[in-house]
Amino acid sequence: MAQSVRDAMINAAWLMIAERGLEGMSTREVLARTGAPRGSVYHYFPRGRTELIELAIERSQEWTRKQIDAIRAESPADVVTGYIEIWRRVLEGSNFHAGCAAVGVVTGGNDPQILDRGAAAFDAATRALAARFQQVGFTDAEANRRATLLVCAAEGAVVLARARRSVEPLLLVAEQLSRDA
């Protein structure tokens, strides 16, 4: 099915933020990547770049939640390896050019509303992972603690993996946190 111009622009912004951070996402390049006419930004996003960024982060958040929901886990180690595998696919699939869009907006932003969007994306991932940990037998409190630790460790590993252009940091996190699960 053909993607709408609006959806293509949101996806292009999401990818650019994941690749370059917030400051590297320009509406001009979004238009170039999508082939959309110049007036498309304000036609589809009346609040301009800010609205496009917000929707890109929402799209990233939805995608991440769906990926986490698809993890088939029978043990805590399965939750850990399932989440790490999501990031491994992102990194390898983008030749280490893309990471986490939420990291991109938090590290490159100062606007409290955009920072709140980034925080919401991290919180959504943590909640989804906590639900997986609960499914394999942890209490709510322990599931939340483990999910928070996994998000923190994985995000750091993604940043390091991009810098090194190697999945080794992810594998280290998976090995250590699976052992501790």
N, C-alpha and C positions, 0 to 999 in steps of 0.2 A: 504494500500500500504506500502511496506517495505521502511524503511528510509535508505538512503545511509549512508555509514560509515562517510563520511564527514559531512553530516547533523547531524548525531547522535553526532558527536564530538562537533560541534558548539552548539547544544542544551545542551549538558552536560556542556560545559564551561559557557554558559549563566546561567544555573541553579546554578552552583557552585559559580559564581560571585554574584548572587542574594542571595545565602545562606551565603557565607563566605567573600564576598568582593574580591577585586582584589588579595590580597596577599594569599588568601585561595584557589585560583584556580591554580592547578598544572596540567601540561600536563600528568604526571604520573597517576593522579586520573582520568583524562578525559579518558585515555586509559583503565583504570580498569573499569570504569562505562560503557564504550561502548563495551568492549571486543575487541577493535581494536589492531592489532599488533603494536609492538614498533616503527617500521619505519613509521607508519601512520602520525604522526605529521608533519614531514618534507615532506612526500609525498603529503599530501593534503594542507599543509600550509608552503610553502617554507621559509617564514620569521618566522616560528616557533610560539612560544607562543604569540608574539605581534600580528601576523596576526589572530590567533585564537581568541584572545580577541576582536580585532576590528570587526570580523565577528559576534561574540556573541553579541556585543553591537548593531550592525546593525540589527540582528535578533530580539533582544529585542525591538528596536525602531520600527521595522515593526509591531511586534505583538501589541505593545501598540497603535500604530496609528490605526490598524484594530479594536481594542477594542473600541477606542474612536469613530471611524467612525460608529460603530454599535449602539451607544447610540441613542435612540429615544427620542428626546426632543421637547416638546411643550412649555416649560418654562425654565427660567434660573435655577430654582430649579431642573428640570429634568437633566440638564447638570451636575450640582454638584452631585446629588445623583447617576447618571450613572457612573461618574468617580470614586467616592468613592466605588461604588459597584464592580468595576473592582479590586481595591486593596483589598477589603474584600474577594473576591473569591480567590485571590492569597494567602493571608495570611491564610485563613481557609483551603484552599486546600493543603497547604504545612505544615499545623499544626504549623504555625508561624515560619517556618524555612527559608522561602524565602521572600525577599522584592524586592526592585527595583535594577536591575543590574546597572543602570546608577549611582545610589548612591554608589554602591559597587566599581565602577572604580574611581569615583571622590574622595571618602574618602580614598581609598587605593593606589592611584596612584600619581606619580610625573612626569611621561612622558608627555610632552605637547601634543603629538599626541593623547594619550589615554584620557587625560583630555578634549581635543577638541571633541573626540567621545562622551564622557559623556555629554558635553554641547550641542552637536548636538541632542542627544537623548531627553534632556529636552526641547530644542527648538522645536523639532518636536511634542512633546506632547502638548506644549503650543500652537503651530499653529493649531493643530487639535482641541483642545478645543476652541480656539478663533473662529474657523469656526462654531462650534456648537453654541457658544454664538451669533454669527452673525445671524445664522439661526432663533434664537428666538427674534431677533429685536435689538440687540446692534450695535452701530457704531463700526467701525474697532478699534478705539482707546480704547473704553470701553471694547470691547470683548477681546482685548489683555491684558488689565489690569486685568480683572477678571480671564482670563485663567492663567496668571502668578501667581496671588494670589492663585488660586485653586491648581496649581502644587506645589507651596511652602508649602501650608497648608497640602496637602495630603501626600507629601513626609515626612514631619516631623511627621505626624500622623502614617505613616507606620513604621517609625523607633521606635516610642514610642509603637505602638501596638505590634511589635515584641518583644520588651523588656518586656512588660507586659503580653504578650501572651493573648491579649484581643483586640477585635475590638472597644472597647469604645472610644479610641482617634479618630478613623475614624468616628464614629457616632457623636461625638461632632463637628467635622469639618463639616460634612454634615448638621447637624442641624443648626449651626451658619451661614454657608455660604448660605444655602438655604433660611434662614430667611432674610439675607441681599440681596438676589437676587431680 
